[in-house]
Amino acid sequence: MDGKKDFTLNPVNYPGPKLRAFLEKIHAEGMHYIVINDPGIGVNKSYGTYQRGIANDVFIKYEGKPFLAQVWPGAVHFPDFLNPKTVEWWGDEIRRFHELAPIDGLWIDMNEVSNFCTGLCTIPKGRICPNGTGPGWICCLDCKNVTKTKWDDPPYKINASGIQAPIGYKTIATSATHYNGVREYDAHSLYGFSETIATHKGLQALEGKRPFILSRATFVGSGHYAAHWTGDNKGTWEDLKYSISTVLNFGIFGVPMVGSDICGFYPAPTEELCNRWIEVGAFYPFSRDHANYYSPRQELYQWKSVAKSARNALGMRYKLLPYFYTLNYEAHKTGAPIVRPLFFTFPNIPELYELSTQFLVGSSVMVSPVLEKAKTKVSALFPTGTWYSLFDMTQAIVTKEPHYRSLDAPLHVVNVHLYQNAIIPMQRGGMITKQARMTPFTIVVAFPLGASEGEAKGNLFLDEDELPKMTLGNGKSTYIDFHATTSNGTVKIWSEVQESKYALDKGWYIEKVTVLGLNGIGGAFEILLDGTKIEDTSKVQFATEEHQYIDKLEDGGHKKSMMLDIKGLELPVGKNFAMSWKMGI
């Protein structure tokens, strides 16, 4: 920004022609560019956004005049997003900025709303505010407390900082007024939500694409429009732990696309903490390393060890993108969180109700990270059944009762397990999502270990990923249900495709099916494609590897069980397939 003013470019560091050339380059590679934006509009008569805001009368008022506050640009007014004229003006400012720099989304910050001052303020005469020295968050306006109304001084206080502050502390005075005379007292918690809706409308109007918005302030319903991060979490082991419960809570609150600042916003994290944090954060729905402007550099590549952990954990995330994306579709359709507490899948296990050191991605992928300093093992609670390591699917854990198990977790290892009865879609991964999503698919089928009778299910949603809505029926999406059974010595795996055209047009295909927990392949293998038997299966290869057990099975027995890879397949994702074979002896 130029002088921290919204919808401007710093002409020295970000000259328009150079920035547009850069954006053209990354857009051609399939990458996106999102910039930060605060609601406070700098009071500056030479600033177009401010001029047009005053002309359209879009700001929150106090006794008939625009309410004055201070944020990063200095003195600011706050747009009143409950006013339809403000929504139009905001959308027009987004359009103007997009012509200057064709960004792909907006990160809307400070929208609780945050104010560096408290009370009723005026711009000081005879001194510059802020003066450019010292931190920008010290109030330099001339202010007086507003306590003359019951709206500004109700009989309860805000104790977030332990100081029993008045309700309007470091925000908009609660007796200020919005459109139609609505008091800030009644609308305060809606500020970020109303800004999010206006931003969504403005971005979607640009090119008709699905907007990406990241909002710090949320309310019930925000998850319909925006992603969220959990604010300025600290770079401490305690906050790494808290990040899991916070992300789980927001999923339950209806904000499924959520994550915390990986490695912490401040102070500087240790190398070990950053290793462990990316191993958790790679599985947040919204995954971002982010730090305070004044903190030392903490990009993941700043340390060799962290880069190694990141390649491992993010490598798995990118292989799981089709699974994550299908969970986004489920969240859109049903409101289900993407990342969930374990009790969502296992509601009958009371020990899980307060567990927040592990989490599920969807219903079937469990992440059990290291959350403490200097630990190379993790104690993880495994609900009843069979769990397979996603990083090495020959490794299996079987339990008849919910049990804590001690797992090896050297610095670069995060334990991620797939539960029985699940089918998940994976791809090869890649450096960017555009590459990753065009790679061939692997379908992973997880049966209970040694099962002679069993079934598994899963699904996959694919679409043109910038369409305004995730939906079927538009000719640019495909949905597939996957099924598998083992019964009477025969294994069957099949798909049921809805709206095949999109996936067929894209040319996506399944190159491998991995089956976990059975005793190999005996014979009578066949594949049908849209009901027609494939006669030539000469390219199909079978590889088996015996499952290893983390510890002995509880009954003391040893069931011989295999991981079976069926390779060399070229099954179009958009066609119904069915494969079957007799199990080995």
N, C-alpha and C positions, 0 to 999 in steps of 0.2 A: 504494500500500500504506500501511497504518497502521504507522509505525515500521519499514518494510521487511520486514514479516512477510507471508509467503505467505498467499493466500486471505483477505486483509482489504482494506478500503477506507479510505483516509484520509477521516475524517468532515468535514474542513474543505474540502479541495480536490475530493473526489469523494463527496459525500453520496449514499447509495444511491438515494433517489427521483429526484434530478436525473440521475444516471448512467443509471438505467433509462429515464427519459424520452428521454435522448439516444440510447440504444441502440435504443429503439423507432423513433425517427425515422430513423436511418441504416439500420436493417434494412428499413424500409418502402421505402427508396430502393434497396435491393439491395446495400448495402455491408456490410462485416464489421468486427469489432473483436477484436483479438488482444492479450493482455496478457503481460507478462514474469513469469517464475516461476523461482525458484532452489531447488535441493534442500535448502539449509540451513534447518532449522526452528529458529526462535529459542527459546532456553531461557527460558521466561517462564510462570510458573505460572498467570497470568491469561489465557493464550492458548489458545483451544479446540483448535486444530490440534495444538499441543504436548501438551496434556492427553490428547487422544485417542491421540496417538502413543505416549506413555509407557504408557497403559493397555493398548494393543495390543502393546507390546514390539516396535516396528517399526524401531529404530535400530541402526546398526552398532555393534559392541561393542569395547571394549579391556579385556581381563582382567575380563570379566563386566559392565562398566558401559558405558552409552552413550558412545561416543567424542566428546570435546569439541573443537570447532574454532571458528574465527571467520570470519564472512563479513559481509555488509552489516548484518544486524540486531544484530551483536555475537556473543555466544556462541551456538553452534548445535550441533545433532546432525544427522547425515545419515541419511535413511531407507535401509534395506537393501532394495533392490528385487528381490533374489534370494529374498526371503521372501514366500510367497503372501499372508500376512496384511498385509504392507506394501502390496501391490498393491491389496488390498481397501480398506484405510484411505485410500490415495492417491485411489482412485476416488471414495470417499465424500466426501473433502475437495473434489474437483473438483465433485461434485454440489452440495454445500452452497454453494460459491462461485457456481456457475451460477445458483442460486436468488437469490443476492444481486445478481449482475450477469450477465445472459445473454450471455456472451462466445461467440466463434465459434472459438476456438482458443487454444493456449498456445505461448508462446515460452520454451523451457526453457534457461536460461543457466547458466554457472558449473559445469557438470556433468562436469568432467574427473576428479575433482571439485576445485574450486578452494578453497583454504584460505588465509587471510591469515597463519596461524601454521604452525609446523613442530614436530612432536614431540608429547609428551604434556603436555596443558595443563590448568590449573584456573582457575576464575573467581577473580580477585583479591579479597582482602578489604580493605575500607577505601578503595577507589577505584572510580569508575564506569568501565566499559569497554564500548564506547568512550565518551568523554566529550563527544562532539558538537563538538569543535574539531579542526581539521586534517582531512586526508583519511581516509576511512573504512577504507582498506586497510592501515593500520599495525597490526601485531599488538599488542594490549594485554593479552592473557591472560598468566598466569604459565606459562611452558613450559620443559620440559627435553627435550634431544635423546633420541631413542630409537635406540640403536645396539647394544643388547645381543644382538640376534638376527641370524642370517644373512639373514633376510627384510628387516630394516631397513637392513642395511649389507652388501649383496652386493659382490663385487669389481669392480663397474662403477658408474659415476656418471652422473648426468643432466647433460648439458652444454648444454642449450638456451639458457641465459643466459651460457654461457662461464665458469661458476664451479665446475664439477665438483661439483654438489650431490648429497647423498645421495638415494636413490630416493624417499623419502617427503617430499621438500622441497615445502613449500607445498601439501600435499595430505593425504589420510588416511594415517596411519602404516601401513606395509605389513604389519605384524604384527597389525593389527586384524582382527577376524573378522566374517564375514557369517553368514547362515543355514547351519545344518548344519556350522559350523566352517570354512567356506571362507575362506581368508586373503585379505585385500585384495591381497597380492602377486600372487595368481592371478586376481583379479577386477577389478583396477583399470581396465583398458581397457574393461571391459563396463559401467562405471557409467552413462554417458550412454545407452548402448543399452538397458539394462534399465529406466532411467527412461522412455525413449521408449516402450517397449512398454507399460509401466504407464499412461502418460499417454494413449496411443492407446486402450487398453481403457476408461479412465475417460471420455474424451470421447465415444467411440462409444456408450457406454451411455446417454448423456444423451438423445439424440433419434434415434439410429440413423443419424446423418449421417456422411459421410466426414470424419474429423478433419483439421484443419490443425495441424501441430506443426512448430516450427522449433527445431532442437537445435544447440547449439554443439559438444558432444562426439558423436562418431560411432564406429561400428565396422562391420565387415562385416555387412551386412544392414540397417543403419539406414535406407537409402534406401527400403526397403519401407514404412516407417512415417512418415518425417519428411523435411522440407526441412532444408537446412543453409546457414549462411553461414560465411565463411572466417575469422571471428574479428576481432580488433581491428586490421585492416589500416590502415596509415598513409595520410594524405592527401598522398602524394608521387607524383611521376611514376614512380618505381621500382615502387611498390606498385600503381599502375594497371596497369603491364606485368605484374607478377606475378599479378595477379588473373585474367588470362586462363589462364595455365598452371595455376593452382590450380583454377579452375572446370573446365577440361578434365580434370585429374587426378581430381577427385571424380566426374565422370561415368563415368570408367573404373573407379573404385572401386565403382560401383554406387549412387551417390547422385546421381540425375539432376536433382533440384530443388535447385539450388545457385546462390549468388551472393555477391559481396563487398559490403561497405559502400560504396555509391556516394558519391564525394567523400572517402571516408576517415573512419575513426573519430576520429582525432586525428593531428597538430595541425590547426588550421584550414586548409582548402584555399584555394588561390588561385581567383579567378573563372575564369581560363582552364582550370585543371585540372578544375574542376567541370563546365565545358562539355564537355570531352573525356570525362570519366568517365560522364556520363549517356548519351553517344553509344555507349559500350561497354555500360554497365549496362542500358540499355533492352533489350538482347538476351540478358542473363543469363536463365536459366530462372526463378530467383528474383531479383526486381529491387527493391531497397530502398535508399533514401538513409538513412544512419544515422550518428549521431555520438555522441561522448562527452558525458555530461551537462554537463561543465565547458567544452566547446568553444563558440565563438560559433555562432549560428544558421546553418545551411547548407541549409535547405529550398531546393528548386530555384527557387522564386519570389523568393528574397532578392536575386537579380541579374536584371535584364532580359535580359541576354545568355544566361544559363543557362536562363531560362524559355523563351526562343526555341528553343534547342537541344533542350530537353526536349520541347517541343510537337512538334518535328520527329521526333525519335527515338522517343518514346513513342507518337506518332501512328501511326508505322509498326508498332510493336509491337502496338497495339490492332487494326490492320487484319489483322495476322498471327495474331491469337489462335486462329482455327480451326486454323491450321497448327501452332502451339505445342501446342494441346490434343491434336491428333492424335499429336504426338510424345510427349506424356505417356502416351497409350494404348500407343504402341509400346514405350516404356520399361517400362510395366507388364507388357506381354505378353512382351517379349524381353530386357529389361535393357539395351537400347541407350541410350546417353546422349542427352539432348535437344540439348545443345551438344557439338560434336565437333571433334577435330583434323582438318585437311584430309586427312591420310593415311588416315582411315577411308573416305572416298569414293575416294581416289586412292592405293591402297597401292603402286603400281608406280613412284611418283615419289620417289626417295630424298631429294631436297631438302626434301620436306615433313615428314620425320620429326622434325626439331627445330624446326619453325616454330611459334611460340606468340605471334606478333604479329597473327595473323588466326585466325578460327575459323569453323566451319560451324554453322548452326542446322539440325538434320536433315541430310539428305544433299546439299541443293541450294542453300541460302541462305548466302552467304559475307559475313562482316563484316570489313572492312579499316579499322580505326580509326586515328586519329592518337594516338600514345602519347608524343610528345615536345613539350616546351615550344617555343612560338613557331614551330611548323611549320604551313604551310597547304597542304602537299602530303604525300601518303603514297605510299611505294613498296610496292606490293602484288604478291605472287606469284600469277599466274593459271595454273592447270593447263590443259592442252590442251583446246580446245573453245571454245564461245561462251558468254559471260556478259553478262547484261542488267542494267542498273541498275534496282533496284526503285523508286527515287524518280523515275526518268524512263526508262520502258521503251523509249523510242526509242534510247537510248544503248546501244551494243553494243561488246564487246571480243571479238576473235577471235584465237586463238593456235594455231599448229600444234605448238609445243613449249612447255613450262612457261617462262614469262617473267615477270620483274619489270616492272611498268608504273608510271609516275608518275601519280598521280591528283590532281586538284584537290580540296582539302579545306579550304575556308574555315571559320571558327570554328563555324558552325552546320550544317556538312555532315558526315555520316558516309556512307562508301561501302558500300553493301550490294548484292550482285549475285546474280542467279538463274541457275543453270546450265542448260544445254541438257538436253533429254530429260525435263524435270520438269513436273509439273502441280501447282500449289499452290492451295488454297482461301484466299480472302481475304474480309473483310467491310468495311463502311464505317468501322468503328471507333466510338468514342464516349467519353464522359467516364468511364463505369464499365463493367465487364465485362457487367453485366446488360443495359445498353442496347446495347453493341456486339454481343453475341451474338444479338440479335433483328433485326439489320439484314440486308438482302439480301446474297447472296453474289456474288462475282466469281471465276470460275475462270480462272487464268492458265496458258496452255499455252506452253511454251518449246521450240521446235525449234532445231536447229543453224541458224545463219544461212545463208539461201539454199538450204536442204535441198530436194532433189527427192524423196529417200527418207528417211524418219525415223519415229521413234515416241517417245512421251512417256507417262509414267505418274505417278500421284499418288493420294492417298487422303484420306479425311475421316472422323473419328469424332465423333459427337455423342451426348451423353447428358444425363440429369438430373444435373447436375454435383455434387450432394451425396450421391449414392448411395454406400454403403460401398465398392463395387468398380466399377472400369471394366470392364464386361463386356457381351457380347451375350447375348441370350436372356432378358432380364428384362422385355421390353415397353417399356422406357424408354431405348432406345438405338438408334442407326442407324449403319451403316458403309457407306461408298461407295468403290469403286475407280473411278478415272477413267483413261481410255485415249485416246490420239490417235495417228493415223498420217497420213503423207502418202506417197502412192505413185501412180505413173502419172497425175500431174496432179490427183489427187483427195485432198481432206482429209476425214478422219472423226474425230469426237470423240464419245465415248459414256461413259455411266456404268453401273455394275453395283451395284445397291443391295441390301444385306442388312438385313432387318428395317425395312421402310419406315415402319411405323405411327408411330413416335415423331416422326420428322421431319415427316411429313404432319400430325400433330396440332398440331405447333408452327407450321405454316404457313410454314416457311422456303422461300425460293425463290432461284433463280439469276437475277440481273438482267442479267449481262454475262459474256461470254466474251472474253478477250483472248488473241490468238494472236500469238506473236513468231517472227520469222525467216523467214516465207514471203513470196511475192511477190503478196500481195493476194488478191482474190476475183474470179473470172471469171463464175460463174453456176451454175445448177442447184442453188441452195441449198434444202435441205429439213431439217425437224426431225421426228423421231418421238418420241412420248411413250408409254412402255410399249407400243411396237410400232405405235402408230397415228399416221399422218402428220397433222401440224397443217396444215390447209388455209389458215387465215388467218394469214399472217405479216406483215400490213400494219404492225404496230407495231414490227417489227424494223428496226433501223437499222444501217448499216455505216459505219464511219469508218476510214480508213487514214492512216498517217503513216509516211514513209520513215525507216528506221533511220539514225542517225548513228554514225560510227565514231570512237572515241577517237583512233585513229591509223590509218594505212593498213593494209590487209590485207597479210599477209606475202608473198603471191604477187604483190603489186602490183596486183591486180585490184580491181574494184569491183562486187560483186554487188548488184543492186537487190533490196532486201528491205524488208518492211513490218511495222509493228505494226498488226494488225487488231483493232478493237473491234466486237464484235457486241452491240449494246445493245437495250434494249426487250424483253428476254426475261422471261418469267414461268414459268420451269421449276421445278416443285416439286422440292425437294432429294430428297424421298422417292420419286420416280418415276424409272425408267430413261429416260434421254433418249439420242437419237442424232442428231447433226447432220452434214451433209456438204455439200461444194460443190466446184466445179471451180476450180482455181487460175487466176489471171490469166496473161496471156501476158507 
